[in-house]
Amino acid sequence: MLTLKVSGMTCGGCINAVTRAVQSQDPQATVQADLATQMVNLETTLTPAQASQLITEAGFPVLA
């Protein structure tokens, strides 16, 4: 499991956008996001760098 701190998520639409971004490269990935904590848990074959880049490109910066 990969956990990332993602900024800018405010609604279900944001979670869907993050999910689509990850699943564009790993269709089998599961994404769980918590809007209150801005944490995203991923079950994916992507590396942390790949997942972070996809999420950032979708408009949601990943924080270190």
Secondary structure, 3 states (H helix, E strand, C coil): CEEEEECCCCCHHHHHHHHHHHHCCCCCCEEEEECCCCEEEEECCCCHHHHHHHHHHCCCCEEC
